[in-house]
Amino acid sequence: MLIGELVGTWRWRTDMKHRLGMAAAAGATCLALAVAGCAGGNGGGSSSGAGGGTADGTSVSVAFVPKIQGIPFFEAMNTGGADAAEEFGFNWVYSGPNTADPAAQSEVVRSLMQQKVDALLIAPNDPDSMAPLITEAQDQGIKVGTADTDASSSSREVFVTQATEEAIGTALLEQMAEPIDGEGQIAIVSCGQTAANLNAWIEVFKDKAATDYPDMEIVDTVYADEDQAKAVTMAKNLINAYPELKGLVGVCTTSAPGVAQAVQESGKTGEIATVGVGTPQAMLPYLEDGSASSSVLWDVENLGYLTAWAGWKLAQGESFEATQDVGRIPGVTYDEASQTLVMGEPLILTEENAGDYDY
């Protein structure tokens, strides 16, 4: 998916289509909250004034700061978050930077702190630099968690994740191993070099490849930031540098279509297999023409829904149960030791099912 591509609202239907969320278009907008002001100058925002509030009548505001605003993955999370706000009755705020830049993201977080939101959920670009800001927000009485990407060394109160690191890393490896018969040279194209979730998946991938597929050689790992065009260029460079290359793995939702596009444009479809973590509509053309074998993902709108719900629970001082049904999401688990909410298992997208999703 292309950086800067603004994605509207998608539909959620019971036949796996996603019904219409309350997501507003990205752009700098004043927050429709019981607090004043606008999101930071480096990003835009949208909000859902869904009404409701706590038992004593005060309004609850839950804000989510993505790594970058305007790409399909986080816009889909916004749609799901707005759905949860409407269903459970709280105010939802979505505001992020226009580039995947830690400093720009910190500015957005500081703006939301000044507006005194009740709960703040962050997908940090740089977990280490975000950690002090998380503590600062908590000192002001704001409940803080992470979502999609953790800041495990911080004082965050919950991490909302789509699936375990082990499950995602293993799924990527198995999907890569299948089309290349578990052997040959492969390369990895990731996004941000400090992205904790991506690095964890890569570590699982490499560790399990070493034991389960000893004839698979990982020749290089490169980082394209959240930029599909850059991922295409880097993947083409890898194709040229390694004439015997058999596979490319795109570990994020911009590099997954990026590596497939590189194979397609290099005339290597059928010779070099690609898999990755890509959103359905971004991957569908490549799945259909064979330049991508599969994509490992999850229901992104539901991840946003769970993220918003978790912030709402934190704001009210409520705890999480070991296993719970959360609205439309059954069987959400919570690990108290790591303070982690896990939505479920990864979803494997193929040519057959990618079209069932509107994002």
Secondary structure, DSSP 8 states (H G I E B T S, - for coil): --TT-------B-TTS-B-------SS--B--SSS--B--TTEEEEEEE-----TTS---EEEEE-SSSSSHHHHHHHHHHHHHHHHHT-EEEEEEESSS-HHHHHHHHHHHHHTT-SEEEE--SSHHHHHHHHHHHHHTT-EEEEESS--TTS--S-EEESS-HHHHHHHHHHHHHTTTTT-EEEEEEES-TT-HHHHHHHHHHHHHHHHH-TTEEEEEEEE-TT-HHHHHHHHHHHHHH-TTEEEEEE-STTHHHHHHHHHHHTT-TTTSEEEE---HHHHHHHHHHTS--EEEE--HHHHHHHHHHHHHHHHTT----SEEEETTEEEEEEETTTTEEE----EEE-TTTGGG---
